[in-house]
């Protein structure tokens, strides 16, 4: 599925020094997907001692990335 990234998500990617390839890879090959709020989903993938979390919606045939960030693995052990 094609991936659309919101302005907010791009700002977060810049803050956490994430590349679009990393976010897309997390969506397409996650280690874990959990339910989020309001029908959203959270894709998680291990990343160099952290967990990359991508909050997204599936709209039609697209992934729409709402936000993304890196978190300590201890907090979101997967």
VENKARA-V708910 format. One line per field, one symbol per residue. phi: phi as a letter, one per 30 degrees, with the letter a starting at -180 (. if undefined). A space follows every 50 residues. Layout:
phi=???
This chain:
phi=.dcccdeeddddddechcceddddddddbddabbdcdhidbbcbbdahib cdcbcbbccicbccddaaacbddddbdb
